[in-house]
Amino acid sequence: MHVRGATALVTGANRGIGRHFATELLRRGAKVYATARRPELVDVPGAQAMRLDITDQSSVEAAAALAQDVDVLINNAADTAGGNLVTGDLAAIRSTMDSNYYGTLAMIRAFAPILARNGGGAILNVLSAVAWNTVAGNTAYAAAKSAQWGLTNGVRIELAGQGTLVAALVPGLVGTQTLFDFAEQAGMDLPAEVVTDPADLVRLALDGLEAGDIEILDRLAVAAKESLTGPPRAFAW
């Protein structure tokens, strides 16, 4: 998959990893639709800002109608604050699952025919190593990412026939404000050496996508996946 000359759509491009994706895609020569629930907050010079709420089917359909030239779909937007499964707010848990699983699925269902018409292209889903090792204090998010990993693997098989590459980006700890806020609230100490810079992660992701990789992992994610051969455990660094 070649990024230069491609047309990419990035969800959740107003901040964090999504903003870095939009910026790096432009730097590599792609046309970029930078989407967000509030497009006025998108600050990526050169990108085309677009309103998109991945949990609203009519919004997804409107985005697909406008972006008929997309051949790279970056599913990044997601609710990250579900809390604990047993004691947390059920509405927050549902919201986390809705965005990570059903929102990603809605985007794929809407854009798969577009990708097919444009030669196959690629889908990159932004997951998390907590899909394999749950995280204390936000087990709902971990469960939603586990579901999204299963979704990614299933869609990869279903879209292989149309030539669409379906890849998963699986990072450990990414230095976004969302992570730092969660760490502060949870009283977690995050050594600088275990936190991946978002710009570095995005470069790793796009290099992997261009190489045709189906799973793109950082160091912590490699360790998390290797741990699946043993008993289940919490995410650690």
Buried (B, 14 or more C-beta within 10 A) or exposed (E): BEBEEBBBBBBBBBBBBBBBBBBBBBEBEBBBBBBBBEBEEBBBEEBBBBBBBBBBBEBBEBBBEBBEEBBBBBBBBBBBBBBBBEEBEEEBBBBBBBBBBBBBBBBBBBBBEBBBEBEBBBBBBBBBBBBBBBBEBBBBBBBBBBBBBEBBEEBBEEBEEBEBBBBBBBBBBBBBEBBEEBBEEEEBEBEEEBBBEBBBBBBBBBEBBBEEBEBBBBBBBBBBBEBEEEEEEEBEB
